[in-house]
């Protein structure tokens, strides 16, 4: 039964990994307007305006983005159009609608030179066009919408897209040895768990205890962190593929077009303090994903 039928949540990027998880999580409680790229091009301000006028959302969760890091570096014009201008359009019309705006950002706004997990107040110095366009999107959200929540997260995995977990398993099952970067660290984040955290935020905003100074930026990822190499090893172990050879290599050998932060682990203590909750360890989430998808 829909408990809050009068409230409509507009979710951009609804066919993405997080978008799918959000629709599934929230549709039992809210009326959902699931927006895909075909449904509305967010870079077209007139179409966005018409969409908001028709749907009149009370909450907007903006997950749509150009997330191909090297692709953004290769075509900065498209990256800026989607990640920056598109976010400006969404923020502008969320403001006009008086809607709460939840914007999904990234750990790639940081340069990775810090030796401890990044807090929300740490200075952001992106190394790539992707990180830069997402950071500029954050700035538009802050400038335009008072009632906003910016969520920085990392290494999202889940159903709806072939991600790191799926690629590692596919290559392993093809009896191919793996070479995996061992000097880049962050936290894998299960879309199901992040969707649950976002639902908790929405419930809190609707409660009588919420105050305006709780709006702002939050870092949310599954607990713990690892390198890509450690991540891949755990994936193989969880899938019963321990015999597969896996070789650690430095990120320099990958010849990526865009620079990546080597250490972009996020400190989740603010989210834990405000919402009295932490996401479970990434290992538990990865095991669950593998069991649900492959068993």
C-alpha positions as CSV (number, residue, x, y, z in Angstrom):
1,X,0.0,0.0,0.0
2,X,1.3,3.4,-0.9
3,X,1.5,5.4,2.4
4,X,2.4,8.7,0.9
5,X,0.6,8.8,-2.4
6,X,0.4,12.6,-2.3
7,X,4.2,12.7,-2.4
8,X,5.9,12.0,-5.7
9,X,9.6,11.2,-5.9
10,X,11.3,11.9,-9.2
11,X,14.3,9.7,-9.8
12,X,16.7,10.5,-12.6
13,X,18.9,7.7,-14.0
14,X,16.2,5.2,-13.1
15,X,17.7,2.4,-15.2
16,X,21.1,2.8,-13.6
17,X,22.4,0.6,-10.8
18,X,21.4,2.9,-8.0
19,X,18.3,4.2,-9.8
20,X,16.9,0.6,-10.1
21,X,17.6,0.0,-6.4
22,X,15.9,3.2,-5.4
23,X,12.7,2.5,-7.5
24,X,12.4,-0.9,-5.9
25,X,13.0,0.4,-2.4
26,X,10.8,3.5,-2.5
27,X,7.8,2.4,-4.7
28,X,6.0,0.7,-1.8
29,X,5.8,4.0,0.1
30,X,5.8,6.8,-2.5
31,X,4.5,7.5,-6.0
32,X,7.6,7.2,-8.2
33,X,8.3,9.1,-11.4
34,X,11.2,7.0,-12.8
35,X,13.1,9.1,-15.4
36,X,15.4,7.5,-18.0
37,X,17.5,9.2,-20.7
38,X,14.7,8.4,-23.2
39,X,12.1,9.9,-20.9
40,X,13.8,13.3,-20.7
41,X,17.2,14.7,-21.7
42,X,18.4,16.5,-18.6
43,X,20.6,18.9,-20.7
44,X,17.4,20.3,-22.3
45,X,16.1,22.9,-19.9
46,X,12.8,23.3,-21.6
47,X,12.0,19.6,-21.4
48,X,13.1,19.5,-17.8
49,X,10.8,22.5,-17.0
50,X,7.9,20.7,-18.7
51,X,8.6,17.5,-16.8
52,X,8.6,19.2,-13.4
53,X,5.4,21.1,-14.3
54,X,3.7,17.8,-15.1
55,X,5.0,15.7,-12.3
56,X,5.3,18.3,-9.5
57,X,7.6,16.2,-7.4
58,X,8.1,16.9,-3.7
59,X,11.5,15.0,-3.7
60,X,14.0,14.6,-6.5
61,X,16.8,12.1,-6.4
62,X,19.3,13.0,-9.1
63,X,21.4,9.9,-10.0
64,X,21.8,10.5,-13.7
65,X,25.4,11.1,-14.8
66,X,28.1,10.4,-17.3
67,X,30.2,8.1,-15.1
68,X,32.7,6.7,-17.7
69,X,35.8,8.4,-16.2
70,X,38.0,8.0,-19.3
71,X,35.0,8.8,-21.5
72,X,34.5,12.1,-19.7
73,X,38.2,12.9,-20.3
74,X,37.9,12.0,-23.9
75,X,34.7,14.1,-24.4
76,X,34.6,16.9,-21.9
77,X,31.9,18.7,-23.7
78,X,29.4,15.9,-23.1
79,X,30.7,15.4,-19.6
80,X,30.0,19.1,-18.7
81,X,26.6,19.0,-20.5
82,X,25.4,16.0,-18.5
83,X,27.1,16.2,-15.2
84,X,27.2,20.0,-14.7
85,X,24.6,21.6,-17.0
86,X,22.2,18.8,-16.5
87,X,22.5,19.0,-12.7
88,X,22.0,22.8,-13.0
89,X,18.7,22.2,-14.8
90,X,17.5,19.7,-12.3
91,X,18.5,21.9,-9.4
92,X,16.9,25.0,-10.9
93,X,13.6,23.3,-11.3
94,X,13.7,21.5,-8.0
95,X,14.1,24.9,-6.4
96,X,11.1,26.2,-8.3
97,X,9.0,23.2,-7.2
98,X,10.1,23.6,-3.6
99,X,11.3,20.0,-3.7
100,X,14.0,18.3,-1.6
101,X,16.9,17.5,-3.9
102,X,19.2,14.6,-3.2
103,X,22.2,14.6,-5.5
104,X,24.5,11.7,-5.9
105,X,28.2,12.7,-6.2
106,X,31.5,10.8,-6.1
107,X,34.7,10.2,-4.2
108,X,36.5,11.4,-7.4
109,X,36.1,15.0,-6.3
110,X,39.2,14.3,-4.1
111,X,42.8,14.0,-5.3
112,X,43.6,10.9,-3.2
113,X,46.6,12.4,-1.5
114,X,45.2,12.2,2.0
115,X,46.4,9.3,4.1
116,X,43.1,8.9,6.0
117,X,39.4,8.7,5.0
118,X,38.0,11.9,3.5
119,X,35.5,14.0,5.6
120,X,32.8,16.1,4.1
121,X,34.6,19.4,5.0
122,X,37.9,18.3,3.3
123,X,39.0,20.4,0.3
124,X,38.0,18.9,-3.0
125,X,40.7,18.9,-5.8
126,X,39.5,16.6,-8.6
127,X,42.1,15.0,-10.9
128,X,39.8,14.3,-13.8
129,X,37.1,15.9,-15.9
130,X,34.6,13.5,-14.4
131,X,35.5,14.6,-10.8
132,X,35.5,18.3,-11.9
133,X,32.1,18.1,-13.6
134,X,30.5,16.3,-10.6
135,X,32.0,18.9,-8.2
136,X,30.6,21.7,-10.3
137,X,27.3,19.9,-10.1
138,X,27.6,19.9,-6.3
139,X,28.2,23.7,-6.3
140,X,25.0,24.3,-8.4
141,X,23.0,22.2,-6.0
142,X,24.4,24.2,-3.0
143,X,23.8,27.6,-4.7
144,X,20.3,26.9,-5.9
145,X,18.5,24.6,-3.5
146,X,18.3,25.2,0.3
147,X,16.7,21.8,1.0
148,X,19.4,19.6,-0.5
149,X,21.4,16.5,0.4
150,X,24.6,15.8,-1.5
151,X,25.8,12.2,-1.2
152,X,29.3,11.3,-2.1
153,X,29.8,7.6,-2.6
154,X,32.2,5.2,-4.2
155,X,32.5,2.0,-6.3
156,X,28.7,1.4,-6.6
157,X,27.8,-2.2,-7.6
158,X,24.5,-3.9,-8.1
159,X,22.0,-5.2,-10.7
160,X,21.4,-3.3,-13.8
161,X,24.9,-2.9,-15.2
162,X,28.0,-5.0,-15.7
163,X,30.3,-3.7,-13.0
164,X,33.6,-4.7,-11.4
165,X,32.2,-7.7,-9.6
166,X,30.6,-9.1,-12.8
167,X,33.7,-8.4,-14.9
168,X,36.0,-10.1,-12.5
169,X,33.7,-13.2,-12.4
170,X,33.3,-13.3,-16.2
171,X,37.0,-13.2,-16.8
172,X,37.7,-15.8,-14.1
173,X,35.0,-18.2,-15.5
174,X,36.7,-17.8,-18.9
175,X,39.8,-19.4,-17.3
176,X,41.7,-16.2,-17.8
177,X,44.3,-14.9,-15.4
178,X,43.7,-11.5,-13.9
179,X,45.9,-8.5,-13.4
180,X,44.3,-6.1,-10.9
181,X,45.5,-2.7,-9.6
182,X,46.8,-3.0,-6.1
183,X,47.6,0.6,-5.2
184,X,44.1,2.3,-5.5
185,X,41.8,2.2,-2.5
186,X,38.2,3.0,-1.8
187,X,35.0,1.4,-0.5
188,X,32.7,-0.8,-2.6
189,X,29.1,0.3,-2.1
190,X,26.1,-1.9,-2.7
191,X,23.3,-0.1,-4.5
192,X,20.7,-1.9,-2.3
193,X,22.4,-0.6,0.9
194,X,22.8,2.9,-0.5
195,X,19.1,3.0,-1.5
196,X,18.2,1.9,2.1
197,X,20.3,4.8,3.5
198,X,18.6,7.3,1.1
199,X,15.2,6.0,2.3
200,X,16.3,6.6,5.9
201,X,17.3,10.1,5.0
202,X,13.9,10.8,3.4
203,X,12.2,9.5,6.5
204,X,14.3,11.7,8.7
205,X,13.6,14.8,6.6
206,X,9.9,14.1,7.0
207,X,10.1,13.7,10.8
208,X,9.5,16.3,13.4
209,X,13.1,16.2,14.6
210,X,14.7,17.4,11.4
211,X,16.2,20.8,11.3
212,X,17.6,22.9,8.5
213,X,21.2,22.6,9.6
214,X,21.1,18.9,8.8
215,X,20.8,19.6,5.1
216,X,24.2,19.4,3.3
217,X,26.8,16.9,2.3
218,X,27.2,13.3,3.5
219,X,29.7,10.6,2.7
220,X,28.0,7.2,2.4
221,X,29.6,3.9,1.5
222,X,29.7,0.4,2.9
223,X,32.0,0.1,5.9
224,X,35.7,-0.7,5.4
225,X,37.8,-0.2,2.4
226,X,40.1,-2.2,0.1
227,X,42.3,-2.0,-3.0
228,X,40.9,-3.2,-6.4
229,X,43.2,-6.2,-6.0
230,X,41.9,-7.1,-2.5
231,X,38.4,-6.5,-3.8
232,X,38.9,-8.9,-6.7
233,X,40.5,-11.6,-4.5
234,X,37.4,-11.4,-2.2
235,X,35.0,-11.7,-5.1
236,X,36.8,-14.8,-6.4
237,X,36.9,-16.4,-2.9
238,X,33.2,-15.6,-2.4
239,X,32.3,-17.3,-5.7
240,X,34.4,-20.4,-4.9
241,X,37.1,-19.5,-7.6
242,X,40.1,-19.5,-5.3
243,X,42.3,-21.3,-7.9
244,X,42.2,-18.4,-10.4
245,X,45.5,-16.6,-10.6
246,X,45.5,-13.0,-9.9
247,X,48.4,-10.7,-10.2
248,X,48.7,-7.3,-8.4
249,X,49.9,-4.4,-10.6
250,X,50.4,-0.7,-10.1
251,X,47.8,1.7,-11.6
252,X,50.5,3.2,-13.7
253,X,50.5,0.0,-15.9
254,X,46.8,0.6,-16.8
255,X,47.5,3.6,-19.0
256,X,44.2,5.2,-18.1
257,X,43.4,8.4,-20.0
258,X,42.1,10.1,-16.8
259,X,43.9,10.3,-13.5
260,X,42.3,8.5,-10.6
261,X,42.7,9.3,-6.9
262,X,44.8,6.5,-5.3
263,X,43.1,6.8,-1.9
264,X,39.6,8.1,-1.9
265,X,38.1,6.3,1.1
266,X,35.2,8.2,2.6
267,X,34.7,8.9,6.3
268,X,31.0,7.9,7.0
269,X,31.0,9.2,10.6
270,X,28.7,12.2,9.9
271,X,26.0,10.0,8.4
272,X,26.3,7.5,11.3
273,X,26.0,10.3,13.8
274,X,23.0,12.1,12.2
275,X,21.0,9.0,11.1
276,X,22.1,6.6,13.9
277,X,23.1,4.0,11.3
278,X,26.1,2.6,9.4
279,X,26.1,0.6,6.2
280,X,27.3,-3.0,6.7
281,X,30.9,-4.1,5.8
282,X,31.5,-4.2,2.1
283,X,32.4,-7.9,2.3
284,X,28.9,-8.9,3.5
285,X,27.3,-6.8,0.8
286,X,29.5,-8.4,-2.0
287,X,28.6,-11.9,-0.7
288,X,24.9,-11.1,-0.8
289,X,25.1,-9.7,-4.3
290,X,27.0,-12.7,-5.6
291,X,24.6,-15.1,-4.0
292,X,21.5,-13.3,-5.3
293,X,22.8,-12.9,-8.8
294,X,24.8,-16.0,-9.5
295,X,23.3,-18.8,-7.3
